[in-house]
Amino acid sequence: MRKIKRAIISLSNKQNLISILKTLKKYKIEIISSGGTYKEIRRLKYRCTEISDYTKFSEILDGRVKTLHPKIHAGILSKRKNKKHKKQLLINKFEEIDLVIVNFYPFEEALKKSKNHSKIIENIDVGGPTMVRAAAKNYNFVTVITKVDQYSKLIKELNFNNGGTSLKFRQEMSEAAFFETAYYDSVISEYFNTLSLNKFPTRKILYGNLIEKLRYGENPHQSGALYSKKKNLNIKQLSGKQLSYNNYNDIFSAISITKSLPRNTGTVIVKHANPSGVSINKDKIKSFKQALNCDPISAFGGIVCCNFKINKKLATELNKTFFEVIIGNKIDKDAIKILKKRKNLRIIDALESTSKDTQSVISNFDNFLIQTNDDSFFSKRNFKIVSKTKPDKKTFNSLLFAFNVCRYVKSNAIVLANDTSTVGIGSGQPSRLDSCKIAINKMKKFQKSENSNKIIAASDAFFPFVDGIETLVNSGVSAVIQPSGSIRDKEIINFANQTKTILIFSKTRHFRH
């Protein structure tokens, strides 16, 4: 245990400051401060030495240089048991500083509030992180506090040790301090990285705030946690038991898909991060029912996501099937009451959920793969009609819909659709032919036969052989969209022309492993 005689306090966030001041006064701990923090301490009627009076050096450069002074950093960094250090402090008339309480300029908040580069840059803290790093390095002798929620821990520690702190506590706070400086620098680094448009810099930093420690990971023998670059998730759980690792994985997948669909029309049902049914319809009930009808068996225990408000009438329909999670862009109070009748059902409001240009990460041991997300919007310019038979507007839009869904299905992926509703999905197969067969079998099992002449198909990658498209056409598919690039593209085109099948080549492939 080490007694604390002197503290330096420099705060951007002055919340709960008085609780600390009361405790420091109780143990007669001297306080040094500057700027707004000094003024606040004096306003609260507590003793404090202004930093310029302490160092005998006036702050300069509009306050950019005030704590960057040898008297401050020598006081923090000196090893208390080192005779040479003690002698040097004595010669220079420097005193030991035992406690550093600092939080940084609000750089993240500045990014949210302003687009002005100069203003953003002024919110990069220099003196604060420097003091924190010094104190954290010298944790054997110095206590460092970097967050408001640590104040209660410090107060408890000081009271328990009669104005001192234990080595264990100092080390714990040191660890937290280095996390804080690393996070702060990561945010700044990403900002400059964004300015330079360099998606893949020489060194890549992953950072985030701990949102929740999960019950377990994907399986009970694995541990798991959820992090976010934001301090809170942009989805809101309104009811139901704690979300699991698998729930979050499915939720993020479902929201991604609905964001790609026209607003106020789209319903997605997801199971194991794969869509089992997707539909677009202005009629909200029909939108849900059509998505469900694609594969009602796989939908059982899955996740429903609507990119529109869920009302009482829709909630009644949703409750007829067992789902783990229901997501809407707002949910009526009456709808919530109905949905709550399902015990443990998680109800999520995703109204505030936003999508932007982000990157996906896959880690393996010490390595991780990074790529930009496959979330661009399609237009007619992305596609080339290569068959003699041409699609009408309705068929073309249906093909675009299916191809868009296809990129969210695990490869190899085949999506069958009727108008703007999926009717069969084959996913995750090593063989594209097997994916075709799975999609067809699901269609035959759950769809009415009278719609078979309206079925179109989408493939996430090219058909390496004719057998894939042949299987689809023999099942009643009248139009196919697929990326080109196979050495057998001409054979695929010839088969389409022989069977009067509409064939469209895309310029993009959409593997999703």
N, C-alpha and C positions, 0 to 999 in steps of 0.2 A: 504493500500500500504506500502511495506517495501523496503527501499533503499538497494542496494547491494554494499558492500564495498570490499568483498573478494570472489574470486572464485577458485575452484580447477578443473583442467582439466586433464583427463586421457583417451586417445582415442586409440582404435585399428584402427578404420576407421577415418582417418584425412581429409576426404573430406569436402570441404567448410569451413575449419577451419578459414580461413582469414576473412570471413564475420563476425564471432563471435568476433575475435580479434579486428577488427576495432571498433565494438560497445562497447566492454569492455573498450577500450582505450578512447573512446569518453566520457564515464562516470567515468573515472579514477578508474576503478575497478582493484584491485590488483589480479595478477594471480599466482597460485602455480601449479607446474606440475612436472613430472618426466619422466625418460626414453626417449623413442622415441618421445613422445608428447612435452616434454621440448625442445628437439633438434629441432623439427619442428617449434615450436614457436620462438625460437631464430633465426632459419634460415630465418623466415619471418620478422625478425628484430623487434620483439615486446618484451617488458620487461616481465620477468618471473622469479620467485624464484624457484630454484630447491628444491624438496621436502626434501632432506637430509639437505640442508641449513636451511630450515624452521623448521624442527623438531629437528635439531642438533643430528640426529641419522642416520648413514650410512645404506643404504639398504644392506640387507644380504640375504644369501641362494639363490644366483643367481637371485636376484630381487624378490623372492617370498614374502619377507617382506620389504615393503617400505611405503605404505599408511596405513598399520595396526599399527597405532601409536595413543596413547591417545590424542596428540595435534590435530591430524586430526579429530578424531571421537568426541572428546569433543567439538571441534569447530563447528561440524555439528549438534550434538545432543542437545546442550544446549538450554534450554528454555529462550528466551530473556527477558521475563518479570518475571522470577523467581530469586529473590534476592540471594538465596542460590547458584544457578547455577552461577550467575554473580560473586559472591565472590570466588567460587572454581576456576573459570577461571582465576581470578585475582591472586590468591595465586600461581597457577601453571604456570602463565605467558602464558596462552593459549588465542588465539584470535578466534572470531566468523568467521565461514565460511558460507557465505550466498547463494552461488551458486555452485552446483555440476554438471559438464558436463562430463559424462562418457558413453562410450560404451564398450562392453565386448570383451574379446579374442574371435576370430572367431571359436567357437567350431564346429558349423555345417559345416563350410568350411573345417575344419580339418578332419571331418568324410568323406567328399567327396574326399579329396586329399590323404589320407593315411589310410593304414590298420594297421599301427604300433601302438600298444596300448600305448606305452610310449609317443610317440609324441602326440597322441590324448589327453592323460591325462594332458600333459603340457599346453594344450589349454583350460583347465578349469580355468576360472577366479575366484579369491577369493576376492582380494582387491576391485575390481570394483563393484561387486554386494553388497559387504558389505557397501561401501560408499553410493551406490544408495538406499539401504534399509534404512539406517540411515537418509538420506536426505528426503526420501519419508515419513517416519514416522514423521519427524519434519517439515511437509509442512506448518505449521502455520508460520514458520519463514524462511524456506529454500526452494529455488527453485532447482528442479532437472530436468536435461535434459538427455535423454538416446538415442535419435535417431537424425540422421542428418536432417531428414525432420521436426524436431521441431525447428531448428535454426531460421527459418524465423518468427515463432510465438514468440520466445523469443526476437528477435530484435524488432519486432513490439511492444511487451509488454514493453520493456525497453524505447523505444522512446516515447511511450504514457505516461508512468509514470515517465519520466525524470530520468531514471536509477534505477527504482524499479519495483516490480511486485505486482500484486493484489493477494489476498487470493484465489479468484476464479481460477486464472491461476495456482497458486501453487498447488491447490488441483487437478486440471485437469492433471498437469504434474506428480503428485504423483500417481494418478490412473494408468497412462500410465507406470510409472516406476515399479509398482508392477506387472503389466501384463508382462513387459519385464523380470523381474527376475523370475517370475513363468514359463514363456515360456522357458527361458534359462535352468532352473533347470529341466524342463520336458524333454527337449532334452537329457540332461545328464543322467537323470533317465532311459529313454528308452534305451539309449546306454548300460548301465550296465544291464538292464533287458534283452536285446538281448544276451549279453554275457552269462548270467546265464541260458538262454533258458526257463525262467519262463514266460509262456504266460499269467498267471493269478496271478499277485502279490497281496499281501494283500491290497495294495492301488493302484488304477488305475487312471492314469492321462490322460485326453484327451486335446490335444492342437492343435493349428493351426494358420495360418496367414489368416487374412481376405482378400479374393480375390475380393469379390464383394458383395455389398448390392443389393439384387434382388428387382424387382418391387413389388413383393409379393411372398408368399409361394405357396403351392399347389393350394390354392384358393385365390381370391382377398381379402378376409377378414383376411387372414393370412399374417404375415410378414415373410421374409426369407433372408438368406445370405449364401454365399458359403465360406468355409474355406479350407485350404490345409496345410499339414505339410511342403510343399515346399512353397517358396515365390512367385512362379508362377505356373500356371497350365501347365501340360505337353501335353496339346492340344492347338492348335492355331486357333482362329477364323479368317478366311480370308475375310469373307463378311457376310452381313445380319444384321438384327436388334438384339438387346440385347437378350441373352439367358434367358429363364425363369427357375424357380425351376423345373418344369416338364421336360423341355428340358434337363437340366443337369442330372436328374434322368434317363431319357431314354438314354442319351449319355453314361453314365457310364455303364449302363446295356449292351448296344450294343457293346461297346469296349470290355467288359469282355467276351462276347460270341465269338467275332471274334478272340480274343487272344487264345481261346481254339481250333480254327480251323487251319488246315495247312496254312502256310503263302502263300500269293499271290494267293489264291483260294477262300476265303470265303466271302460270302455276308450275312448280317443279316438285317432284317427289324424289327424294334421294335415299339410297340405301348403300351403306359402305362406300360412301363418296362417289357412287355412280348414280346417274339419273335412272330411275325405273319408269318414269313417265314425265312428259313435258307437254304443255299445251298453251296456246295463245287464243284467247277469246274475250271479247268485250263483256260478255255475260259471265260474271264471276263464278256462278254455280257450274255452268258448262265448262269453264276453264278448268276447275278442279276435277269434275267428273271425267272429263276426257283424259286428263293426266293420270287419274286413278285407273281408268279402264285399260290403259296400255299394259299394265301388269299388276293387278290388284293383290296377287299373292306376295310378290316381292315388296310391295308397298307396306305390308303388315309390319309394324314396328319400325317404320322408317321416319323420315322427316318431310314435312310439307312446308314449302315456302311460296308465298304469294307476294308479288310486287304491287299489291293493292291493299286497301283497308279490308279487314275481315269483319263482317257484320254478323248480326244475330242469326240470320237465315243461313249463311255459309257455315257458321260455327256448328249449327245443328247437323249439317251434312258431314262436316269434318268428324264429328263425334261418333259417327256410325262405323268408323274404322279405327283400329288401334294404331296410334302414332306415338312415337317417343317425344317428338318436338313439333310444334306448330309455329311458323314464323309469318308475320304480316307486316306491311307498311302501315302501322297503327292497327289497333284492335279495339272495337267498341266495348264499352263497359258491359253491355248486355251479352256480347259475344264471350267476354272473359268469364262471366258467371256460368255460361253454358259449358265452356271448355273445362272449367275447374271441376266439373262433375266427374271428369276422368282423373282418378287419383294419380298423383305424381307426374301428370303431363306437364312438360316444360312449355311455357308460352313466351314467345320472344317478339319484341317490337324491334324491327330493323329499319325504321324510318330514317334514322340518322346515319345508317351505314353508307359509306362512300367508297368508291373505287377510284384508284389513280394508278399511274404508271409505277408498278412495284416489281419486285423480283421474287422468284420462287427459289427455295433453298432445299437441297437434299444433302444430308451429311452422312459420312461413312468414316468412322474412326477419326483420324485427324484431318480428313479431307472433306470439302463440301463443294457440290456443284451449284452454280448459280446461273439462272437464265431470266430473261425478261418474260413476263406473262403473255400467254396466248389469248389476248382479250380485245384485239382490234375488231372493229365493226366491218361487216362485209358490204360490198356494193356490187352492182352489175359489172363494173369494170374489172373485178377480180376473176371473172369467169369467161370461158370460151365454149360456145356450143359447137360440138364437133360432129354431131350426127345429122343425117339428112332430115329426120323428123325434128321439128322445132317445138319448143314448149310454148304454151300460151302463158299469159301473165300469172294466172293462178297457180299453174304447175311450177313456173319458175320461182315464185315466192315460197311455195312449199319446199322446193329443193334447197333454197337458201335457209329456210327454217331448220330443215333436217341437218344440213351441213354445219350450221351453228351449234346445234345440240351435240353433234358428233364430236366436236373438239373437247367436250367435257366428259366424254365417255372413255374409260380405260381402253387402251389399244390391245389387240386390234379391235376396231370399233365399226359396227354397222348399225345404222339407224333407219328404220322404216317409218314413214309418216303418211298420213292422209290429211291433206290440206295443211293446217298448222297444229296438228296433234300427232305425237308419236304413237305408233301402233305396234312396234316391236323393236327391241334394243338388244343387240348382241355385243358383249363387252369382255375385254381382258383375256382373249384367247391367243395362244401362240400362232394359230392358223386363222387366216382371214376367212377361209371357207367355213370353219367351225362357227365363227361369229355370224356369218350369213345364216347358217342353219338354225342357230339359237334364236336369232331375231325372227326368222320365218315361223319357227315352232311357237314362239310366244304370240305372234300375230294370229296364227291359226287357232290357238287355244282361246284367245280372249276377244277377237274381233268378229263382227258379223260378215258373212261371206259376200253380201251385196256391195260392200265397199272395196272389194279386191281390185277392181279395174281402176281405182284412183290411187293406188299405192306407189309411192316413190321411195328411193333408197339413197342414202349417203354413206360414203366410206371415208375414214380419216386419212387413208393413204391409197396408193394405186393398187389395182388388182394385178398380181404378178402373173396370173394365168386367166384364161377365159372362164374356167370352172366357177369362179366366184360370181361374176355377173350373170352367167348362164343359170346358176341356181336361183338367183334373185328373180330373173325374168320368168323362169318356169313356175315360180310361185305366184306370179301375177303382177310383178313390179313393171311399171310402164316407163319409168324415167329414173336415171341414175346420175348422181354427181360424185366425182372422185378426182383427186389430184392426178395429174399425169406424171410421167417420168419412167415408166416401165419400158423395157426393150420390146414388149409385146403390146404397146399402145395401139398400133395399127390393127392387131388382131381383135382387140377390145372394140375399136371403132367399127370394124367390119361386122362383128357379131351384132352390135347395136343396129347397124343399118339393115342387116338381114332379118332381124326380128322387129324392125320399126320401133325400136326403143330410143327414147330421148337420152342423149348422153352429153353431159357437160363436164369439161375439165376445169379444175380450179388451178390457180397459180400457187396455192399454198398447201402444205401437208400439215396435219394436226395430230401427231402422235401425243399420247398422254400415258406415260408409263407409271 
